[in-house]
Amino acid sequence: MFTVALLLWFFATAAAADGRDSSLTEEMACFADMPDKQAMGNLLVAQHRPLPTIDNKKSATEWDNKHVGQTLRPVDKNENYLQKTEQGGDNAGSVKHRRCCNVSLSPPQHLFTVPRHWEVPLNISSVCRMQHGNQHWSPEERNWCWVAAKAQCNRLKRLKQPWMDVFALAKHSSAVPASTPAYAPLEVPELCDSARLGESQRWTSSEVTDSSTWFAENVAVYVLNLPQDIERWDRISARLTVLNIAASHVNGVDLRATETLLAAKKAGLVPEHFSLEAVEASAALPRQNFRGVVGTAGAAVAHLSAYARAISDNMPLTLVLEDDALLTDDFMPRLRRLVTAELPCDWEVTSLSTSCPFGRCVSQHLMRLQPDINEPAERCRIGVNFGAWGMLYRTERLPEVRRMLSSAIFDTARPGCLNIDVALASISDQVAYYAVPAVQLPGCLSCCLQHDRRQGSRRRICSSSKSSQPLQGSRMHQHQSKRHAATLWL
């Protein structure tokens, strides 16, 4: 009750700020100490949290049929990789692979065989529909208790609460009935859905030096920034300089100008058939009710532009940062440990922070994302797995990821897919997509100036992070942040 009361107090202070982009601090976790099982058990006991009971045996009422009985992602590529490693083939002991993943980890292959609907009794779902429902959807099409729970999670993003607390508050505030059955959007939450897992650690001088070297040799950094947002560029550029991180500026894309959209199409970033007018017409439909089409589409095109640049530069790893991301002092050692210790070698995309996560914890700092089967594909399964401030990619897989992502983003019938994070989550049954749950604090990323792409407004949500000197032992290398003249990169 104390936890719920405390959450209610915090929630009351932010009641005026609703919507997924109205939260305050956006601290993001990347990697931290790995507590042992006893410490995790003590944490759960101290917070009065029993170990969740996960039911994976419920069959789906829908999963687009083709997905039922299949694993989330074909594993042929991973099996071939593991076979070659065991046989001493091309990948065995490869320095390249050791630097980009943990070759000793087996990729999750049978965790997502059965989709996880939240089955709510009719009498309870009827109450949720009366409170939150839309007459343009039939009772069978959407789970309105789930809609209410997701809305609660998004209002609490700044507090970084695990799903257990989100549901407790939703019930306490009558957003959903108190008798609503339990549900675990993030399976095995005791493994990674805890703030404690983001606690900072002390790094040795050699770890810091090795991380700096590893980062410089393997990671290319791209910062998305509109040319007119000079203040934001100056802030993130200065922070990267303090951390000795070389970065390239990639101009953001403002699609309000017709010539910009034409240039994006000419550069191959936007398909010829794409029409902003058609998307806006879809977004205005009662079944969509989506706002901010132009701004959201521009942000998506900027990410795709960074992909094109990264593919050309061809570094092993690609890190794309939005210009409101703020990196913590030990970002490089955290990222190196995450990549080389916890990411299996099937990974293609990793979000360094995901709010309202839907999927399954696979290690103490990582989850494997899933499409939210409770939300219609017509809406791009929107409402969970938010966060694109810091995205890490395997560059060798970027061309294929870009192809699949573009197909989702530019589907004019599904405006929700214009959000880069939503679109990626919607195809996480095709892309090996991992993420760090945002509940892990203090983390290595924070969001200092948040841009609501849907409403075209900006809100300053926190003061600048503490500026500090580089970690002792870091290897200085020339900072190469540049403002490229070209708006789009082909």
Buried (B, 14 or more C-beta within 10 A) or exposed (E): EEBBEEBEEBBEEBEEBEEBBBBBBBBBBBBBBBBEEEEBEEBBEEBEBEEBEBEEEEEBEBBEEEBEEBBBBBBEBBBEBBEBBEEEEEBEEBEEBBBBBBBEBEBBBEBBEBBBBBBBEEEBBBBBBEBBBEEEBEEEBBBBBBBBBBBBBBBBBBBBBBBBBBBBBBBBBEBBBEEBEEBBBBBBBBBBBBBBBBBBEEBEEEBBBBBBBBBBEBBBBBBBBBBEBEEBBEBBBBBBBBBBBBBBBBBBBBBEEEEBBEBBBEBEBBEEEBEBEEBBBBBEEEBBEBBBBBBBBBBBBBBBBBBBBBBEEEBBBBBBBBBBBBBBBBBBBBBBBBBBBBBBBBBBBBBBBBBBBBBBBBBBBBBBBBBBBBBBBBBBBBBBBBBBBBBBBBBBBBEEBBEBBBBBBBBBEBBBBBBBBBBBBBBBBBBBBBBBBBBBBBBBBBBBBBBBBBBEEBBEBBEEBEEEEBBEBBBEBEBEBEBBEEBBBE
